[in-house]
Amino acid sequence: MVKRGIIPLLVDSLNRKQRHLVHVCISFLWKLSVMNKNKDEIVKCGFLSKATHLLQTFLEKTSCTAPTITVLLKTLYNLSFDPAIAADMVDCGILSRVADLVAIPAVRPAAIRVLYQLTIEARGSSLLTFHKSGIPLLLDIAAATPKDACLNE
């Protein structure tokens, strides 16, 4: 898809107001984000800044829907396996927006997956602890963990 030039068109379409078009473009990018060449092209075209904006509009409840944000989080999850891209995500402020999304039940599973990937590195985990919902989030996850899943001392 890199040779066909479709990735820049898809990333540019994320600025549109038509939410169905945005959803389809993100879904297509999600499928493309599995391949290394596509992944690099997606990031090079400015996807992370547009993803940050989409996450913010969802948090402000201005445009995006939960299914669209779920697919966006799945795309970010695929991209986050590259350490350089994960560091760029933290720099863009995606970590703080994803931490805020954990409070929304419709997108919680996908948000936790992305949050896990972004906090593997020390910088991401330290930023999460200083985020306003970081410690309460960690306490909620720890309280919800069944005793059988915990390690015995």
Phi, psi and omega in degrees: 000339178296317182294331182279347177075024183276334183295314176300324178295318180294316180294320178295331181288349180289348177277350185291160180272341182286111186292331179290321176296317179298318180298315180295319180296317178294321178298318179293318177296326178299315179294323181284337187289355180284327183274139184300315181298317179294319181301313180296320179292322179300313181292320181297330182279001177091027182296322186296320179292323178288325176294320177300316179296317179296319177297320180294319179294327177291319179295327178276358179058041181262327183215307191289154178256165181299317177298323178294317180291326177298316178293323177298317178295324177294323177294316178297324178298315178299319181288334187287353178286344174273118184302324180293320179290322177298320177295321176296323178297318178296318179295326180286346183092014180292326182301315182292324179289322178292323177298323176291329181289339182299334180287346182264114186302328184293332183243006185303311182301316180292323180294321179294322178298314180294318180299319178299313181297321183283341181261009176295318178282153184299322182296318179294318181291325178291323177294325178295320181293333178270356178285150185301329180253010184294302182294315176301324178297313180296322178294320178296318179294318180294321180290330182275351181286127179295151183297330180295332182278345181280150177284138177277144180263000000 
